């Protein structure tokens, strides 16, 4: 289970999901396609995904996985 969590694929997938949501937030904010509470929630989700990805990247390096 730890190998799956610390795998390169998991880290990259979380980073991509966070980046895509961040781009969607920017687009929605620019074009007024979503309400402010929805935009804030999506923005928090994108930062959580990217932060977890960074944490797992560091953990994988420390534990020699990936």
C-alpha positions as CSV (number, residue, x, y, z in Angstrom):
1,X,0.0,0.0,0.0
2,X,2.8,2.4,0.9
3,X,4.5,1.6,-2.4
4,X,1.3,2.6,-4.3
5,X,1.0,5.9,-2.4
6,X,4.7,6.8,-2.9
7,X,4.8,5.7,-6.5
8,X,5.8,8.1,-9.2
9,X,2.4,7.6,-11.0
10,X,0.5,8.7,-7.8
11,X,2.7,11.8,-7.3
12,X,2.4,12.9,-11.0
13,X,-1.4,12.2,-11.1
14,X,-2.0,14.4,-8.0
15,X,0.2,17.2,-9.4
16,X,-1.7,17.1,-12.8
17,X,-5.1,17.0,-11.1
18,X,-4.1,20.0,-8.9
19,X,-2.7,21.9,-12.0
20,X,-5.8,21.2,-14.1
21,X,-8.1,22.4,-11.3
22,X,-6.0,25.5,-10.8
23,X,-6.3,26.3,-14.6
24,X,-10.1,25.7,-14.4
25,X,-10.3,28.1,-11.4
26,X,-8.5,30.8,-13.3
27,X,-10.7,30.3,-16.4
28,X,-13.9,30.4,-14.3
29,X,-12.8,33.5,-12.4
30,X,-11.8,35.3,-15.7
31,X,-15.1,34.4,-17.5
32,X,-17.4,34.5,-14.5
33,X,-18.6,30.9,-15.0
34,X,-18.9,30.0,-11.3
35,X,-19.8,31.6,-8.0
36,X,-17.1,32.8,-5.6
37,X,-17.7,30.1,-3.0
38,X,-17.3,27.4,-5.7
39,X,-14.2,29.0,-7.1
40,X,-12.7,29.2,-3.5
41,X,-13.5,25.5,-2.9
42,X,-12.0,24.4,-6.2
43,X,-8.9,26.5,-5.5
44,X,-8.4,24.9,-2.1
45,X,-8.8,21.5,-3.7
46,X,-6.2,22.3,-6.3
47,X,-3.7,23.4,-3.6
48,X,-4.4,20.4,-1.5
49,X,-3.7,18.1,-4.4
50,X,-0.5,19.9,-5.3
51,X,0.6,20.0,-1.6
52,X,0.0,16.3,-1.1
53,X,1.9,15.6,-4.4
54,X,4.9,17.6,-3.1
55,X,4.8,15.9,0.3
56,X,4.7,12.4,-1.3
57,X,7.5,13.4,-3.7
58,X,9.7,14.3,-0.7
59,X,8.6,11.2,1.2
60,X,9.4,9.0,-1.8
61,X,12.8,10.5,-1.9
62,X,13.5,10.0,1.8
63,X,12.3,6.4,1.7
64,X,14.0,5.6,-1.6
65,X,10.8,4.7,-3.4
66,X,9.7,5.5,-7.0
